[in-house]
Amino acid sequence: MLSANVENLMQMNKHKLITVCFAALAGMSLTQQGHAQSADALLDKLVEKGVLSVKEANELREETDKNFTTAYAVKSGMPDWVTSFKWGGDLRGRFEEFNSSNPVFESQDRWRYRFRVGATVTMVEDFEVGFRLASGNLDSGLTTGSDPISNNQTFQNNASKKGVFIDLAYAKWSPFHGKTWSASTTLGKMENPFVFTDMVFDADYTPEGGAMQVGYSLSDHHALKLIGAAFIVDNNARLTAQPFSAQNPYMTGGQLLLDSTWNKRLSTSAGVAVLGITYANQLANGAVPNINQGNTRDAITTVPTYSFSPIIGDLSATYLLDEVPFYPGSFPIKIGGEYMYNPAAPSGADNSAYNVGIQFGKSGKKGTWELAYTWKWLGANSWYEEFVDSDFGALYQQTQPNSGFTGPNYGSGTNVKGNVLKLAYSPYDFLTVSAKWFSTWLIQEYPNGSDSFMNRIQLDATIKF
């Protein structure tokens, strides 16, 4: 009789505990989305201690998710199929200076900013919709849109009102996200799904089209990722009674990555990719914003002389030290390189590119810092000039033939080689300050034998929210 009473009392206390747990979990869910991890950790701990069974913990998770969805819809006014709505963005201020040893170039400096703000909406059935607005330079001389590979705005023109543009507008579906398999499809104007350095795509480039990512875990230590995408580069069709060209240039590509963790200190990443631009013969200087230069172009039509179908390989390794003075937590040291070869152009046309580098530390969290060095060689016809880093350039003493630019001028794009040194520090989680130095030359100088050397220094302060 006594044992039965004790068992009943324990069951009553257990039911009370479950009720308390449910209330606590609901409170966590209604504050911030990130607290979902804390709720799962609490349930796992209660299962570990034997307070709850696995079945009871799973039932609590389901009830919490169900009640969170209902409460969120009531509080936010959003439809009941919307499960979360998250805002975020960043503001970067920049000072930069240009100088050269060639006397035809006069030293210059400028102040700039980049502002981005957007939202991500998650919905039932694993759907997501996102958008982002960003600054863009209306004073750049472009007649439509803004620079596709930069959101910088220069301080100028007597404090004139500045432009805001759509930087992201996409829909994403992730039907598989298990421990072994994962898959997602994205349509619209999106973050670049490929994993490359800025030798292949500028970090600010947000392509338009469709992409698919599939992940597979070979084991607890090795994972494969396959990325495929098709991006619209330009639309030449004109819906008029006059004949028009329907040969719209677009880019397609695929990339296979293998990420491995060999032990608690060493991890590696290796990848191979094939990219290609269809109807590159439609990409004359005026077809899309003419930001970069370097490709060899036809003297009459100004379209690229050679096609683009590069093969790209990359390899990197990261080693963790237990501790380093003045750095919180484990200290990463990363070395890596990337090689690109374009078989659609002859070797005499500088059809290859590569970079090698080393990075100590990683900024982004309070008290962390990084020091990185990269050597980069970007052949003139290794890849389409309007995709690559717009900060990596050198001095054209005279006009490059058919480029659309008048010399002497600073020209970023392909046909550039040089050093990049970066130092960054994060005094807070939300603030990173950095200094970056470019020391560069043209691979093929214009005119031949001229001094194309350029120093470019960037001082940044970035606040994220």
N, C-alpha and C positions, 0 to 999 in steps of 0.2 A: 504493500500500500504506500509506504514511504517513498520507494523508488519510483512508483507511478506519479506521485505528486511532484517529485523532483524533476521527472521528465517533462511533465506538463508545464512546470515553471520555466524550464529551459526553453521549451517551445514558445511559450508566451514571450519570454525575453528575446528570443530569436526573431519572432515576428515584429516586436517593437524595434529591434535593431535594423531589420530590413526596412521598416517604415522610415526610420531615421536616415538610413543610407539613401533611400529613394529621394527623400526631401533634400539631402545634401547634394546628391547627384543632379537633381533638377536645378538647384541653385547654381551649381557650377556651370551647367549647360546654358543658363540664361544670362551669364555675365559675358564671357568671351568664348569664341570658338576654340581657342587654344586650350581651354580648361578641360576639353574632352579627354585629353591625354591624362590629366590628373584624375578624372573620374575612373578611367580604365585602370590606372595604377592602384586606386583605392580598392576597387573590386578584386583585382588580382591578389592584393595583399590579404583581403578577407578570405579568399579561397585558400591561399597558402596557409593561413592560420587555422583553417578548418571551421571558421565561423559560417561561411556560405559554401554550398555545393557549386560545382561548375554550372549546373542547370539553373540554379537560383541566380547566379551572377549574370548569366546570359539573359534571363528573363528581365532582370533589372536594367540591363543595357537597352533592351528593346523598348521597355516602358519609358525609360528616360528619353530615348530618341523620339518616341512617338509624342510624348508630352512637350518636349522641347519644340518640335515642329509646330504644334498647335499654339503654344504660347508665343513663339516667335512671330507667327502670322498675325496674331492678335495685337501684339505690341508694335510691330513695324508697319502694319497695314499691307504687307506683301501677300501675294497669293499663297495658298497653303502648300504649293509645290516648290516654293523657294525655302531652302533650309538655312542659308546664311547670306550675308551681304557685307563685304569687307572693303573698306577704303584704304588707299595707300599711295605713296608717291615719294618724291625727293626733290630737293633744290640744290643745285651746284653752282657756286660762284667760281670764276676763273680769271686769273691774270696770266697772260702769255707774252713772250718776247721772241722776236725773230732777228737774227743777225748772221752775216756771212763774211768770209774773208775776201769775197769778190767785191771790188769797189762799185760795181754797177748796181748793187743792192744797198739801199739805205735801211738801217735798223728800224724796226717797227715794234710797237707794243699795243695791246688792246685788252679791254675788260669785257667779260661775257658772262652770261648765265644760262643755265638749262633748268627748266621747271617741268615736272611731270606729275600728274595726278590721275588716278583711275580707280575703278572698282571691279571686284570679282564677285559674281553671283553664282552660288552653287544651288543645284536643284535636285529633286528626287530623280531616281533612275540614272544617276551618275552623269548628269549634264552640268555644264558650266558655261557661262557667258561672261565676257570681260570687255572692258573698254579702257582707254587711257587717252587723256589729252596732254599735249606737250607743246612747249615753245618751239618757234621756228623763225628763221631770219627772213622777214618780209623785204629787207633791204638788200637781198643777195642778187637781185636782178632777174630772178626767175619770174616768168609770166604766169605760171600756174603752180599751185601747191607750194611746197617748201623743200629744202634739202633732204633727200631720202636717207642720207647717211650722217646727219647731224641734227640735233635739236638745240644747238647753241644759238643764242641771240646776242649780238654785239651791242654794247652801250654806244649810241650814236644818234645823230639827227635831232638834237635838242629835245631829248626825252620824248620822242614820238611814241605813240601807242604801238605796242608790239603784238605779234601774231600768236594765235593758239590754233593748233591743228589736231586732227584725229591721228593718234600714233598707234593705237590698237583698237580693233573691233572684231571680235572672234567668238565662235561657239566651239565648245569642246565636249566630246563624249568619251568617257573612260569605262567601257563595259566590263573590263577585266582588270582587277587590281589585287590579285591574290599573292601568296608568298612565292609561288613559282612563276606564274604568268601575269603579265600586265599588258594592256593595250589601250591606245587612245587615238582619236581622230580629231583634227582641228581644221576648221574652215574660216576664212576671213583674212583680216590683217593681223598678224600674229607675231609673237616673239620668235626669233629664228630657232627652229627645232634642231638644226645641225650643231654639232659640237666641234667648232674650229676656233683658231685664233683669229685676230683681226687681219692676218695675212690673206684670209679667204673672204671674210665678211666683216665690215665695220660693225662694232658692237651696237651702234644705234640703228642698224638696218632692221626694219620690221616688214618682212615680205608679205605679199598678198597672194593667196591661193589656198592650197590644201596640203596637209601633212598627216602622216601616220607614224606612230611609234609603237614598237612591240618589244617587250622585255621578257627575258627568260633566265631564271636562276639555275645555273648548272649545278651549284652546290651552295653551301653557306658562304663560300669564299670567292666564287666566280660567277659573274653575271654577264649575259649578252644583251645588247640593245641594237635593234634594227630600226633605222629611220629612213623614211621615204617621203619625198615631197615634190610638188609641182607648183612653181611660182609664175605669175604673170609679170613680165618685164614691161611690156607696153601693149596697147590696143590700137592698131592702125585702122580698124574698120571705121568708116564714116557713113552713117545712115542717110545718104543723099541719093539723088538720081544719077550722080556722076559715078563712073567706075572707081573702085577703091581696091587697095591691097588688103586681102584677108590674111596675110601672113603675119600673124601676131607673134612677136618674139616671146618665148617663155623659157624658164629654166626648170629642168628636172634633175633629180639626183637621189642617190641612196648611200647610206653610211652604216657600217657595221662596227660596233664597239665591244671590246671585252674589258671589263673592269674586274680586277683581281685583288684580293687581300691575302697576302702570303703569311703574315703573322701580325701581331699587334703593332709592329713598327713599320712594316713595308707594304705598300700597295702600288699597283701599276695600272695603267690604262693604255690600250692599244686600239688603233682604229684604221680602217681603210674606207675610202669613199670614191665614187665616180659622179661627176657633175657634168652638165651639158646645157648649152643654150641653143635652142632651135630658132632658126631664122635670125641669126645674129647679123645677117646682111641687111636687116631693117633698122639697125641701131646706129643711124647717123648722129652727128653731134647734136642736132636739134630735136631728135626723137624723144629723148628723156633729159632731165636736168643734167647739164654738162658740168659736173663738179670736179672730177678727177681727170687726169690725162696719163699718157704713157703708151697706150696701144698704138701700133702701126695702123694708119688709116689710108683709104683710097684718096687720091688727090682730087677727084671730081665729086664723088658721092659722099665722102668722109665716113663711110661705113668701115668697120674693122676689116683689115686685109685678111685676117685668119679667123677661123672658127674657134670655139672654146669647148673642149671636152676633157677637162683635166682629171687626172687620177691623183688622189691625195692619201698619204699615209702619215700617221702620227704615233708617237710613243712617249710616255712620260712615266716617271717613278717618283713616289713620295716616301720619305723616311721620317719617322717621328722620333725626336729626342724627348726624354722624360722632362727635362727642364733646361731653360736657358735664362741667364740673368735678365731681369726687366721684361720678362714675357710670361703671362699667366698661362698655366696649363702646358700641354704637350706642344713642342715646337716643330713644325713641319719644314722639311727641306725638299724642294721639288726641282727635278731636272727634266727637260723634255725637248722634243724637236718635232718639226713638221716638214714634209717635203711634198711639192706639187709639180706635176709634169703634164704639159698639154701636148698630146701627140698630134693635134690638129694644126700645129704651127711647127715649122722647121727649127732645128736646133740653133741655126744661125740667127734666128729671130728672138733669141732669149725666151725660150718656151718653158723655163723651169723657175721654181722659187723654193726657198727653204728658210727656216728659222731655227735657232737653238737658244736655249736660255736656262737660267737657274733662278730660283726664288727661295729666299729665306724668310720664314714666318708667313703669317696671313692676317691682314687687317680686317676689321669689320666688327669685332667685339671689343668691349671696354678693355683698354690697356694693351691691346695687341698691335703689332706693327709688321711691316714687310719691307724687304729690300730685294729688288728683282733686276736682272740684266738680260737683255735679248739682243742677239745679232740677227738681222733680217736681210734677205736678198730676194727681191721681187722682180723677176724678169719682165720685160716690156709686154710680152704676149703670152705670159703664163696663165692669165685669167683676165676677165672683163674688168676694166679699170674702174667702173662706176660701183663696184661692190666692195672694194678693199678699203682699208683704213684711210680716212681723210686727214689724219694728223701726220702721216708718214710721207714727207715730201722733200724736195731739194730744189735747187735754183736752175732754171732754164735761162741762160744768158741771152739766147735768141729764141724766137718762136719755134716750137716743135711743129713740124709740117702737119697741117690739117687737124690740129688739136682743138681749134676753136678759141685758143688763148693767145694773147699778144705778149711777146717777150720784151724785156726780161720780166720773169715772173716766178713766184714760188709755186711749184706744181706738185701736188700730192697724187698718189695713185700707184701705178706700176712703174717699172724702169727706175726703181730706187733701192739703194742699199744703205745700211748703216746700223748704228747702235741706239738702243733705247734703255735708259736707266730710270728706275722708279723707286721712290721711298714714300711710304705711307704710314700713318699712325692714327689710331682710333682712341681718343681720350674718353669717349662714351660710346655706348652701343649705337646711338643715332648719329654720331658725328665722326667723319673721317677727313683728315687733312693729308694732302699728298703733294709731292714735287716730282715732275717728270722731265727728263732731258733727252732730246733727240739730236743725234750727231750724224748727219746723212750726206750722201752724194748721189748723183745720177749714175746709172750703169753706163748708158750711152749719152754722153754730154752733147749739148747743143749750144754753140758749135763744138766740133770735136777738139778736145784739148783745153777747153775753157774750165774755169774754176766753178764747180757746181755745189761746193760745200755749204751747208746750212746748219746753224744752231737754232733749236726751238726749245724754249723752256716754258713749262706749264705749272702754275701753282693753283691747286684746287682746294676747296672746302665743300664737302657734301653732307647735307642733313637729310636723313630719311625719316619718314613718318608713316 
